[in-house]
């Protein structure tokens, strides 16, 4: 049985993951409005991943016999100065997610809640990958930002991105 504190923090994180999907949908919308359809696809796929993460937490809460409460959230930013700005904000968002996952893990460790510790390991590993992906794209954008041909190639590359849920 989960403590109230751990359950409530898991519920908050589940809802934050749903919010994260909205953050990336807003970034996709910005990219579409700028005719960067591949970059838009990148963020649409990112939104799918975030919904997957939210549902993973939803199922865990439910499997532990608790009620995963769905809550509303604020509106994400829909205005960006550039592709680089969108990705830099994406990286900052992922760093916040990492901080929140670490906080959840700290609670689980303090409570000696071993099932939740094991469950959260997947998210910790996932956050390393998420931050590295955004950082890599930021570095690429900084190198090519004034090269329309290179931007076109990167946009084309991202148009092929897709999400396949990992096997459990």
ABEGO torsion letter per residue (X at the ends): XBBAAAAAAAAAAAAAAAAAAAAAAAAAAAAAAAGBAAAAAAAAAAAAAAAAAAAAAAAAAAAAGBBBBBBBBBBBBABBABAAAAAAAAAAAAAAAAAAAAAAAAAAAAAGBAAAAAAAAAAAAAAAAAAAAAAAAAAAAAAAAABAAAAAAAAAAAAABBBBBBBX
